[in-house]
Amino acid sequence: MRFDDRLNTVLAQPAANEHDRAVRWRQLVELLARAVDDLSSPIAQHALAEIRSEAGAIDPQIRAAAARAIARPQLPTKLVATFAADMIFVSAPVLTAVSLTPVQWSIVLDDASPESARLIRSLYPEINDWPSSQAGETFVEAEIAEFEEIEETVVIETEQPAPESLSESPSEPEPEPEPE
């Protein structure tokens, strides 16, 4: 059975009550987690839209259990972004396990809740140096632009007299007072 066929089967399941909705939601999450980063098919897009729209109706404990179940280094960026939009105790397992590029993290940050954004920034403090996904640049293009900017900057070195405090010999440290 192909990936899209599995998604079609799960999407066709009735979700008449809370339990059925939760089972269907979790199955969709688990199927999309196997896609690595290819959610380009229309049925995968539909499944992702269902996950996003139904998340609020699913018990947070079930959402957190699903996050723990799929947490691993390779996950589709859009699925990671969906979890990042949720509460921290739901998103944390996915955010701490996944391995993304700087551009992918920027995409995730665009959708992240404030709590999730703080977690991401604490895991990756250098993130402020990364390009924004909204800028439309790839990471390489951003680095090239930064390099060109440095090339254009002319640095003129001149001899400057040393400050007086540095030209004098350092004074000896004061002795510590004797205990009484």
C-alpha positions in Angstrom: 0.0 0.0 0.0 1.4 3.4 -1.0 1.8 6.3 1.3 -1.0 8.4 -0.3 -3.3 5.3 -0.1 -2.7 5.0 3.6 -3.5 8.7 4.1 -6.7 8.3 2.0 -7.7 5.3 4.2 -7.2 7.2 7.4 -8.8 10.4 6.1 -11.9 8.3 5.0 -12.4 6.9 8.6 -15.4 8.4 10.3 -14.7 10.7 13.2 -18.1 10.7 14.8 -17.0 11.0 18.4 -14.1 12.3 20.4 -12.3 9.0 20.6 -12.6 8.4 16.8 -11.3 11.9 16.2 -8.3 11.4 18.5 -7.4 8.0 16.9 -7.7 9.5 13.4 -5.6 12.5 14.3 -2.9 10.4 15.9 -2.8 8.1 12.9 -2.4 11.0 10.5 0.4 12.4 12.7 2.2 9.1 12.7 1.8 8.7 8.9 3.1 12.2 8.1 6.0 11.7 10.4 7.2 8.8 8.2 7.2 11.1 5.1 10.6 12.7 6.2 10.2 16.0 4.4 8.0 15.2 1.4 4.5 16.6 2.1 4.1 17.9 -1.4 1.3 15.6 -2.6 -2.3 17.1 -2.3 -3.4 14.3 0.0 -0.4 14.9 2.3 -1.3 18.6 2.3 -4.9 17.7 3.1 -3.8 15.4 6.0 -1.6 18.2 7.4 -4.5 20.6 7.2 -6.6 18.1 9.1 -4.0 17.7 11.8 -3.8 21.5 12.2 -7.5 22.1 12.2 -8.4 19.2 14.6 -5.5 19.7 17.1 -7.6 22.0 19.3 -10.3 19.3 19.6 -7.8 16.7 20.7 -6.9 16.2 24.4 -3.5 17.8 25.1 -2.3 14.6 26.7 -3.0 12.7 23.5 -1.2 15.4 21.4 1.8 15.2 23.8 1.8 11.3 23.5 1.8 11.6 19.8 4.7 14.1 19.9 6.7 11.7 22.1 5.9 8.8 19.7 7.2 10.6 16.6 10.1 12.5 18.2 13.2 11.8 16.1 15.9 13.7 14.1 14.2 13.5 10.7 10.6 14.9 10.5 8.8 17.0 7.9 9.4 20.7 8.6 5.7 21.5 8.3 4.8 18.8 10.8 7.4 20.2 13.2 6.0 23.7 12.7 2.5 22.3 13.5 3.8 20.9 16.8 5.8 24.1 17.5 2.5 26.1 17.4 1.2 24.0 20.3 1.8 24.3 24.1 5.4 23.6 25.2 4.7 20.3 26.9 3.2 19.1 23.6 5.9 20.5 21.3 9.0 19.9 23.4 9.6 16.2 22.5 9.5 17.0 18.8 11.6 20.3 19.1 14.3 18.7 21.2 14.7 15.6 19.0 14.5 17.0 15.5 17.5 18.1 13.5 16.8 20.9 11.0 18.8 23.3 8.9 18.8 27.0 9.9 16.3 27.8 7.2 14.0 25.1 8.3 14.2 26.3 11.9 13.3 29.8 10.6 10.2 28.3 9.0 9.3 26.6 12.3 9.8 29.8 14.3 7.4 31.6 12.0 4.6 29.3 13.3 5.9 28.7 16.8 4.0 29.6 20.0 6.0 32.0 22.2 6.9 29.1 24.6 8.1 27.0 21.7 10.1 29.9 20.2 11.9 30.4 23.5 12.7 26.7 23.7 14.1 26.7 20.1 16.2 29.9 20.9 17.5 28.3 24.1 18.5 25.2 22.2 20.1 27.2 19.4 21.3 30.6 20.8 23.0 31.4 17.4 19.6 31.4 15.8 19.5 35.2 15.6 22.4 35.0 13.2 20.4 32.7 10.9 18.5 34.1 7.9 14.8 34.5 8.2 12.6 32.3 6.0 10.5 35.4 5.3 13.5 37.0 3.6 13.3 34.4 0.9 17.1 33.7 1.0 18.7 30.4 1.4 21.3 30.0 4.0 24.1 30.0 1.3 22.7 33.2 -0.3 22.7 34.9 3.1 26.3 34.0 3.7 27.3 35.2 0.3 25.5 38.5 0.9 27.3 38.9 4.3 30.7 38.2 2.7 30.0 40.7 -0.1 29.1 43.3 2.5 32.4 42.7 4.4 34.3 43.0 1.1 32.7 46.4 0.4 33.6 47.7 3.8 37.0 49.5 3.8 38.9 49.3 7.0 41.6 52.0 7.4 44.2 51.2 10.0 46.0 54.1 11.5 48.5 54.2 14.3 46.9 55.5 17.4 48.9 56.5 20.4 48.5 54.1 23.3 46.4 55.4 26.1 48.4 56.7 29.0 47.1 54.1 31.4 48.4 51.3 29.1 51.8 52.9 28.5 52.7 53.0 32.1 53.8 49.9 33.9 51.0 48.1 35.7 50.8 49.1 39.3 51.2 46.4 41.9 48.0 45.0 43.4 47.0 46.2 46.8 47.6 43.7 49.6 44.5 42.1 51.2 43.8 43.3 54.7 44.9 41.1 57.5 42.1 39.3 59.4 41.7 40.6 62.9 
